Amino acid sequence: MKLLPLMSLLSITTLYLMSPVKNVYAEQPRLIVQITVDQLRGDLLQRYQQHFTDEGFGYIINEGVYFKEAHHQHAITETVVGHTTLATGAHPSAHGMVSNLWFDKQLQQPIYNVQDRQHPLLSANAAVDAKNEIDPTQKASKVEGRSPKNIMATTFSDELTASNNGQSKVFAVSVKDRGAITLAGHTGKAFWFSKSAGEFVSSDYYYDQYPLWVTKWNQQNPIDKYANTEWQLTKPANQYIFGDNKPHDWKTKLPGYGVTFPHQFGPSDNPYFSTFLTVSPIGDEMTASFAKTIITENSLGKNTVTDYLSVSFSSTDYVGHIFGPSSLEAEENLLRLDRTLASLFSFIDKQVGLDSTLIVLSADHGAPEAPGYLTQFGIKSQHFDLAALEDNRDIKLLKSKWGIKGKIFANAWQPYINLDHEKLAKQKIPLAAAANDVANVLNSISGIHRAYSFENLLNGNVPKGKITQKVQNSFYPSRSGDIYIVFEPNVFVADFDGLNVASVHGSPWRYDTHVPIIFAGFNLDGQVVNRPVATVDLAPTLSAILGLNAPSSAAGYPLKEVINQ
């Protein structure tokens, strides 16, 4: 081999050293902002688009890659399940967050998904306050600590942290603890809004004590300015699809809040004052304000590597439960969320630059129409009394056959029923056989599409089909109930701890699984994609953009329309 002269080698070396060094991050976003709109059903962006500005929803819809036919592929379409699926790219059968609430058979007690007594909240006055919560899953947990320990898979944010030795800054914020903790993963920092404290809080899993910027933000008493004000319409009523503003009897009657506009927040010492704020656009506006503070105080997007911020907006879910997705309140709330997004995007553009920021928006689940809304058009819909199943004639016959007196259901909340294992053991009744017998009875009851026993799901002894596959994707043996019930379409269990709400999600039907997925910013070219995609594809797409490992249990694949640009 012919060797180059020494002077030639020196010249080449000099030229190499003098040439600009390529920044390996130059073709990657400086900031990823993952937005999750709680209960944003896939069609609602089209329904209410007349209210959207070009800077809010209009920006990501028109400038982004918009997947119109995205669906969750699991059956229990609840908040923690969808958020964790978006974070991990995995089905609940792998990530383990099967429902907002599950019954731990070993501990014989209900488990709230992100509870962790080893990591108490940093705010002493931010204890879970059952009297100030609409969400019944909060009431089941007396454990005040919170952490991501129950998530049994890595998230995209975890993989981002691992990829560069923890140089990326990872934050998540939401009104709901489970909306923030799941997306922050095991390695990020999570904040959520405490209704009892009226401030954003965290636990000692994340910090030994609050950073000064958090303390300063909370000391401003951000909710006080809303005392004795009201939620009013932005436009004249005749400019809304649901502008009749009638007091429909299917809307939930929150004492003091009313079922028509304007909705009064009342005085700040009202026990439900902070709850009323979250059942309005104010909850999202506070979340966005705190998110902006995270960006500035932590210099997100000014790192040598990609930073990550998750913002989960919860008001759409609360408003949907109380008033239904086809209501003037839901319509006005999305109009206001559009303005909140426009403000957030403008802020990000000034701080980081939208061309340097990758935005992805999706939803944790969709929403059914309120039964009262459907029945006025002659569409069959009904509420189902889950508690009454214990008194079913054939269930009573089974108990008589087994020699069991009293209740056989240890607990029953959608979609699970757990049997009383001790009573069955005393009568030497095999649990698997008893669960199969109960499931067979339930399959004959009007309003129930199919009941699956634990044993049959475990062994795969179930009928094939799309619904069954979604049920299996939700099956995690140590956390799933003895019997899983799928109700017929438009049949709902609407009793939330005595509060009969207008609309309840949680099923495998399309209205609950259909959500948008939109990637925008970062110089992406806008396009509309109508092919079916799955929410488990979102996290692997983010990983592919950055060239990272996909999360450990990810079941999805990168979306070609995004990564091929």
Long-range contacts (C-beta under 8 A, 24 or more apart in sequence): 25-304, 25-305, 25-306, 28-306, 28-545, 28-546, 29-306, 29-356, 29-357, 29-358, 29-521, 29-522, 29-545, 30-301, 30-302, 30-303, 30-306, 30-307, 30-352, 30-353, 30-356, 30-357, 31-300, 31-301, 31-306, 31-307, 31-308, 31-309, 31-348, 31-352, 31-356, 31-357, 31-358, 32-160, 32-306, 32-307, 32-308, 32-309, 32-357, 32-358, 32-359, 32-360, 32-542, 33-309, 33-310, 33-311, 33-348, 33-357, 33-358, 33-359, 33-360, 33-521, 34-86, 34-183, 34-308, 34-309, 34-310, 34-311, 34-360, 34-361, 34-542, 35-310, 35-311, 35-312, 35-313, 35-341, 35-359, 35-360, 35-361, 35-362, 36-82, 36-83, 36-86, 36-174, 36-179, 36-183, 36-310, 36-311, 36-312, 36-313, 36-361, 36-362, 36-363, 36-364, 37-312, 37-313, 37-316, 37-337, 37-361, 37-362, 37-363, 38-79, 38-176, 38-179, 38-312, 38-313, 38-314, 38-315, 38-316, 38-317, 38-363, 38-364, 38-365, 39-316, 39-317, 39-320, 39-321, 39-325, 39-363, 39-364, 39-365, 39-366, 39-367, 39-505, 40-316, 40-363, 40-366, 40-515, 40-516, 41-325, 41-363, 41-366, 41-367, 41-511, 41-514, 41-515, 42-68, 42-69, 42-70, 42-71, 42-363, 42-366, 42-514, 42-515, 42-516, 43-514, 44-325, 44-330, 44-334, 45-516, 47-241, 48-241, 48-331, 48-334, 48-335, 51-235, 51-331, 51-334, 51-335, 51-338, 52-335, 52-338, 53-338, 53-339, 53-342, 55-341, 55-342, 55-345, 55-346, 56-337, 56-338, 56-339, 56-340, 56-341, 56-342, 56-345, 57-334, 57-337, 57-338, 57-341, 58-338, 59-341, 59-342, 59-345, 59-520, 60-341, 60-359, 60-361, 60-518, 60-520, 61-518, 62-526, 63-520, 63-521, 63-524, 63-526, 64-359, 64-518, 64-519, 64-520, 64-521, 64-524, 64-526, 65-518, 65-519, 65-520, 65-524, 65-525, 65-526, 65-527, 65-529, 65-559, 65-561, 65-562, 65-565, 66-516, 66-517, 66-518, 66-526, 66-527, 66-528, 66-529, 67-516, 67-517, 67-518, 67-529, 67-531, 67-533, 67-559, 67-561, 68-516, 68-528, 68-529, 68-530, 69-514, 69-529, 69-530, 69-531, 69-532, 69-533, 70-362, 70-514, 70-515, 70-516, 70-517, 70-532, 70-533, 70-534, 70-535, 70-537, 71-510, 71-513, 71-514, 71-515, 71-532, 71-533, 71-534, 71-535, 72-365, 72-512, 72-513, 72-515, 72-534, 72-535, 73-469, 73-470, 73-473, 73-513, 73-534, 73-535, 73-536, 74-470, 74-473, 74-474, 74-508, 75-415, 75-467, 75-470, 75-471, 75-473, 75-474, 75-484, 75-486, 75-507, 75-508, 76-415, 76-474, 76-506, 77-364, 77-365, 77-366, 77-505, 77-506, 77-507, 77-508, 77-512, 77-513, 78-364, 78-365, 78-505, 78-506, 79-176, 79-178, 79-179, 79-317, 79-364, 79-365, 80-113, 80-114, 80-178, 80-182, 81-364, 81-365, 81-474, 82-363, 82-364, 82-365, 82-515, 82-535, 83-178, 83-179, 83-182, 83-183, 83-312, 83-364, 84-151, 84-155, 84-182, 85-364, 85-535, 85-536, 86-183, 86-362, 86-364, 86-535, 86-538, 86-539, 87-151, 87-155, 87-156, 87-157, 87-182, 87-183, 87-185, 87-310, 87-539, 87-551, 88-151, 88-153, 88-154, 88-155, 88-156, 88-539, 88-551, 88-552, 88-553, 88-554, 89-156, 89-536, 89-537, 89-538, 89-539, 89-540, 89-543, 89-550, 89-551, 89-553, 89-554, 89-555, 89-556, 90-153, 90-536, 90-551, 90-552, 90-553, 90-554, 90-555, 91-473, 91-474, 91-536, 91-555, 92-473, 92-474, 92-475, 92-476, 93-472, 93-473, 93-474, 93-475, 93-476, 94-152, 94-153, 94-553, 94-555, 95-151, 95-152, 95-153, 95-553, 96-150, 96-151, 96-152, 96-153, 96-476, 96-479, 97-150, 97-151, 97-152, 97-182, 98-474, 98-475, 98-476, 98-479, 98-480, 99-415, 99-416, 99-474, 99-479, 100-135, 100-137, 100-178, 101-137, 101-140, 101-413, 102-416, 102-479, 102-480, 102-481, 103-410, 103-411, 103-416, 103-418, 103-481, 104-478, 104-479, 105-418, 105-421, 105-478, 106-478, 110-140, 110-141, 110-411, 111-141, 111-150, 111-479, 112-137, 112-138, 112-140, 112-141, 112-143, 113-137, 113-150, 113-178, 114-146, 114-147, 114-148, 114-150, 114-177, 114-178, 114-181, 114-182, 115-141, 115-143, 115-145, 115-146, 115-150, 116-143, 116-145, 116-146, 116-147, 116-149, 116-150, 116-203, 116-205, 117-143, 117-144, 117-145, 118-145, 118-147, 119-145, 119-146, 119-147, 119-203, 119-204, 119-205, 120-144, 120-145, 120-203, 120-204, 121-145, 121-146, 121-194, 121-201, 121-202, 121-203, 121-204, 122-201, 122-202, 122-203, 122-204, 122-207, 122-209, 122-210, 123-194, 123-197, 123-199, 123-201, 125-196, 125-197, 126-194, 126-196, 126-197, 126-199, 126-201, 127-196, 128-196, 129-195, 129-196, 131-271, 132-195, 132-196, 132-271, 132-272, 132-274, 132-275, 133-195, 133-275, 134-275, 134-279, 134-318, 134-321, 134-322, 134-496, 134-499, 134-501, 135-176, 135-496, 136-496, 136-497, 136-499, 139-497, 145-203, 145-205, 146-177, 146-181, 146-192, 146-203, 146-205, 147-181, 147-203, 147-205, 148-181, 148-182, 148-184, 148-185, 148-186, 148-190, 148-205, 151-182, 151-185, 151-186, 152-476, 152-553, 153-551, 153-552, 153-553, 153-554, 154-185, 154-186, 154-551, 154-552, 154-553, 155-182, 155-183, 155-184, 155-185, 155-186, 155-539, 155-551, 156-185, 156-308, 156-539, 156-542, 156-543, 156-548, 156-551, 157-183, 157-184, 157-185, 157-187, 157-188, 157-308, 157-310, 158-185, 158-186, 158-187, 158-551, 159-543, 159-548, 159-549, 159-550, 159-551, 160-306, 160-308, 160-546, 160-548, 161-185, 161-187, 161-188, 162-187, 162-549, 163-546, 163-548, 163-549, 164-305, 167-303, 167-304, 167-305, 168-303, 168-305, 168-306, 168-307, 168-308, 169-298, 169-299, 169-300, 169-303, 169-307, 169-308, 170-307, 170-308, 170-309, 171-294, 171-298, 171-300, 171-308, 171-309, 171-310, 172-309, 172-310, 172-311, 172-312, 173-200, 173-287, 173-290, 173-291, 173-294, 173-309, 173-310, 173-311, 173-312, 174-287, 174-310, 174-311, 174-312, 174-313, 174-314, 175-278, 175-283, 175-284, 175-286, 175-287, 175-312, 175-313, 175-314, 175-315, 176-312, 176-314, 179-312, 179-314, 179-364, 180-310, 180-312, 183-310, 183-312, 184-310, 188-308, 188-310, 191-290, 191-294, 193-278, 193-283, 193-286, 193-287, 195-274, 195-275, 195-278, 196-274, 198-222, 198-223, 198-274, 200-290, 211-297, 213-293, 213-297, 217-290, 217-293, 222-286, 222-289, 223-268, 223-273, 223-274, 223-277, 223-286, 224-268, 226-265, 226-268, 226-277, 226-282, 227-265, 227-266, 227-267, 227-268, 227-273, 228-265, 228-266, 228-267, 229-265, 230-262, 230-263, 230-264, 230-265, 231-261, 231-262, 231-263, 231-265, 231-280, 231-281, 231-282, 231-332, 232-261, 232-262, 233-261, 233-262, 233-328, 233-332, 234-332, 234-335, 234-336, 235-335, 237-261, 237-328, 240-328, 240-331, 240-332, 241-331, 242-326, 242-327, 242-328, 242-330, 242-331, 243-328, 244-328, 245-328, 248-327, 248-372, 248-373, 249-372, 250-324, 250-370, 250-371, 250-372, 250-373, 250-502, 251-322, 251-323, 251-324, 251-327, 251-370, 251-372, 251-502, 252-321, 252-322, 252-323, 252-499, 252-500, 252-501, 252-502, 254-279, 254-322, 259-323, 261-328, 261-329, 261-332, 263-329, 278-314, 278-315, 278-318, 279-315, 279-318, 279-319, 279-322, 280-315, 280-319, 280-333, 281-315, 281-332, 281-333, 281-336, 281-337, 281-340, 282-315, 283-313, 283-314, 283-315, 283-318, 284-313, 284-314, 284-315, 284-316, 284-336, 284-337, 284-340, 285-336, 285-340, 287-311, 287-312, 287-313, 287-314, 288-313, 288-340, 288-341, 288-343, 288-344, 291-344, 292-344, 292-347, 295-347, 295-348, 295-351, 295-352, 296-351, 300-351, 300-352, 301-348, 301-351, 301-352, 301-353, 301-356, 301-357, 302-352, 306-546, 311-344, 312-364, 313-337, 313-340, 320-367, 320-502, 320-503, 320-505, 321-496, 321-501, 321-502, 321-503, 321-504, 322-501, 322-502, 323-370, 323-502, 324-369, 324-370, 324-372, 324-373, 324-502, 324-503, 325-367, 325-368, 325-369, 325-370, 325-503, 326-369, 326-370, 326-373, 327-370, 327-373, 327-502, 354-521, 354-522, 355-521, 355-522, 355-523, 356-522, 357-521, 357-522, 358-519, 358-520, 358-521, 358-522, 358-524, 358-542, 358-545, 359-518, 359-519, 359-520, 359-521, 359-522, 360-517, 360-518, 360-519, 360-520, 360-538, 360-541, 360-542, 361-516, 361-517, 361-518, 361-520, 362-515, 362-516, 362-517, 362-518, 362-535, 362-538, 363-515, 363-516, 364-515, 365-505, 365-506, 365-512, 365-513, 365-515, 366-505, 366-510, 366-511, 366-512, 366-513, 366-514, 366-515, 367-503, 367-505, 367-511, 367-512, 368-490, 368-492, 368-503, 368-504, 368-505, 368-507, 368-509, 368-511, 368-512, 369-490, 369-503, 369-511, 370-502, 370-503, 371-490, 371-492, 371-494, 372-502, 373-502, 374-490, 379-490, 380-490, 381-490, 381-491, 381-492, 382-447, 382-490, 382-491, 382-492, 383-491, 383-492, 383-493, 383-494, 383-495, 383-500, 384-447, 384-448, 384-487, 384-491, 384-492, 384-493, 385-493, 385-495, 386-412, 386-413, 386-414, 386-493, 386-495, 387-412, 387-495, 389-417, 389-442, 389-445, 392-441, 392-445, 394-441, 394-444, 395-438, 395-441, 398-434, 398-437, 398-438, 398-441, 402-427, 402-429, 402-434, 403-427, 404-429, 408-438, 413-493, 414-485, 414-493, 414-504, 414-506, 415-481, 415-484, 415-485, 415-486, 415-487, 415-506, 416-480, 416-481, 416-482, 416-483, 416-484, 416-485, 417-481, 417-482, 417-483, 417-485, 418-481, 418-482, 418-483, 419-482, 419-483, 431-482, 435-482, 435-483, 438-482, 438-483, 439-483, 442-483, 442-485, 447-487, 447-488, 447-491, 448-485, 448-486, 448-487, 448-488, 448-491, 449-486, 449-487, 449-488, 449-489, 450-485, 450-486, 451-483, 451-484, 451-485, 451-486, 452-483, 452-484, 452-486, 453-482, 453-483, 454-480, 454-481, 454-482, 454-483, 454-484, 457-484, 467-508, 470-508, 470-513, 471-508, 517-559, 519-559, 519-562, 524-562, 524-565, 525-565, 527-561, 529-561, 533-559
